[in-house]
């Protein structure tokens, strides 16, 4: 419900396209809890499906672009961006990870920018990656992110510098993206951002010779609000924007300063459940810590042999049925199952999976898709056969593949947990309608997050 005193324009304010499912859902979370109802579609909706959410202020479309190569992007993004433009929102956002996960070969943000600029034809493309609420910061063009109690430059980050698919070897945002896009890239520094007039002038000067990506520094809450003002007031010449949910945090901050929104998030809550089902394809140290914590508090770890996807379909089916049977037995005992491909980055299962994929006819993308689909089958079967109504999917790419299996067409945010990983309600045309799921990126969430979701 939008506050009555809002003077924001009517209709959809932000339309977004997410390059993974957890990130797509994070945008909906920011808007919904700020009082701007939003919906995330998991595929382009029918007219009847969209009509069920006629009054929302934000509409998103989730994808698996972050796990895809340039050929996939060339085949899918132009039509999806045309759909996005057709919504008519003043801001159209290509949502990326706040740790800039991408390379020229996988999840190329630059390739997406090229397609977006072709569709939207803006004077420039604002780029805002930082999100201070998530402890992600950009200073003089360099990206920093927290790990535990410390903050690291991204190319020295203990997780992102060792990412199994897109390791970060350069924290300079402009240099990193320059490998991926044909457009020039300019920086709007924190010094520029000290004055909105100066920031606008810098952006106009940078794009005077043609469309330019303008990467915006953000370190503080004040920077965030000024970035929101820069994006909102420049929307007529730069409708297409790229970034993390920092885009929505910035817009909400600016709108609140202008008196368009109430100053505090609404904090809906759901009651506790006695058991939940967790599936995980994440190898992040953060997820490892969450699994360890959960095992001490009523959860059981059930290993899923991801190597099965490199074998025959019958081997995959047997592994799925075995994991489902163990998960159901765990629930019968009063505990909550965590069906996981690995316990963390040092689990020998990680190396075994890589070796199996390298020796198979599958590409890494095909193998990861198959693992996500298998985990989706385990989650779906376990929820349906147990009638447990709440679950968690850990892993950004995994979440996308699992959700494709769950037969939902949309999600809405129903309760806060930790920033970037709210609890959502599935909207389906069948028996899964109303199931509650949290989609957790590998690096997201507090150590006790699985307990938070159960509670």
C-alpha positions, 0 to 999 in steps of 0.5 A, a space after each residue: 500500500 503506497 502512503 496516501 501523501 505520496 506524490 509519485 506518479 501513478 502506476 508502475 514506478 520500477 520495472 526490473 529484469 533480474 539476472 538471477 532469481 535471488 537478486 530479482 527477488 531482492 528488488 521486490 523485497 526493497 520495494 514491498 517493505 518500503 510500502 510499494 507493492 511489487 510482484 516478481 514474475 518467473 516467466 512472462 505472464 499471461 494477461 490474466 496472471 498480470 491482471 491479478 497484480 494490477 495495482 502494484 508499483 513494481 513489476 519484475 521478471 526473473 531470469 538465469 542470465 547470470 549463468 548464461 553465455 553471450 549466445 543465450 543473451 543474444 537470443 533472449 534479452 532483446 525480446 525480454 527488454 522489449 517486454 520490460 519497456 512495454 510496461 511503461 515504468 519511468 525506471 527500467 532496471 537490469 538487476 545484477 549482483 552487488 558483487 558484480 558476478 560476471 565475465 565476458 563468457 558467463 553472465 556478461 553485464 556488458 552484453 546485457 548493457 549493449 542490448 538494453 541500450 539498443 532497446 531503450 536508446 538512452 543518453 547514458 546508462 547509470 550503473 549503481 552496484 553498491 548497497 551499503 545496507 548489504 555492506 557493499 561499497 564503491 569508492 573512486 570506482 573500486 568495489 568493496 564487500 564485507 566478509 564476516 566482520 571485515 570489508 575487502 576490496 573485491 579482488 582480495 575478497 575471500 569469496 569473490 576472488 575465488 568464485 568458482 565461475 566468475 572470480 573477481 580479479 579486478 575491483 575497478 568497476 569500469 575496467 571490469 566492465 570494459 571487457 564486456 561492453 562496446 560502450 565507453 564507461 565513465 565514473 561519477 565519483 563520491 566527490 562528484 556526488 557531493 553536489 547533485 548539480 555537479 553529478 548531473 553535469 558530469 553525467 551529461 559531459 560524459 555522454 556528450 559524445 554518445 551513449 555512455 555507462 556512468 558508474 556511480 560511487 556510493 559509500 554512505 547513506 547520504 551518497 545513496 540518497 543523492 544517487 537516487 536523486 540523480 537517477 530519478 531526476 534524470 529518468 527521461 534521458 536515462 530510463 534504463 539503469 543497471 545495478 544491484 538492489 542498491 538502485 531501489 534502496 537509492 530511489 526509496 531513500 530519495 523518495 523518503 527525503 522528498 516526503 513521498 514515502 513514509 520513513 520506516 519500512 513496514 515489517 510484516 511477519 509470519 508465525 513460526 513453523 515446526 519444520 522446513 525443507 532446505 535445498 542447497 547448491 551453494 558452495 559459499 563459506 556463508 552457506 557452510 556456516 549456516 549449515 553448521 549452525 542449523 545442524 546444532 538446532 534441529 536440522 539434518 544434513 542430507 548429501 546430494 551427489 551432484 555427480 549423478 547428473 553426469 550419468 544416465 537419467 536413471 542414475 539421476 532419478 535414483 539419487 533424487 528419490 533417495 534424497 527425497 526419501 531421506 528428507 521425508 524420514 527426517 521430517 517424520 522424526 520432527 527435524 528439518 532436512 538440508 539437502 545439499 550438494 556440498 557442505 562448503 567450498 572445501 567439501 571434497 564433493 566440489 572437486 569431485 563434481 568438477 572432475 565429473 563434469 570435465 570428463 562428461 559431455 556436459 558443459 558447466 552450464 548444462 551440469 549446473 542447470 541439471 543439478 538445480 533441476 534435480 534439487 527442485 525435484 527433491 524440494 517439490 516432492 518433499 513439500 508435496 508429500 509431507 505437506 510442509 509449507 515452508 522452505 529455503 533454496 540456497 544459491 543464486 543460480 540454484 534458485 533460478 533452476 529450482 524455481 523453474 521446476 516449481 511451476 510458480 508464475 510469480 512471487 510476492 514478499 511476505 516477511 523480512 528475514 535478512 536483507 536480500 533474502 526475504 520470505 516469499 509466497 509462490 503464486 501458482 495455478 495448481 497445488 503449490 499455490 501459497 507455499 512460502 520460500 526464501 531464496 538465498 544467494 550463497 553469500 547472503 544471510 546471518 549464520 542463524 538464517 535457516 533458524 530465522 526462516 523456521 521461526 
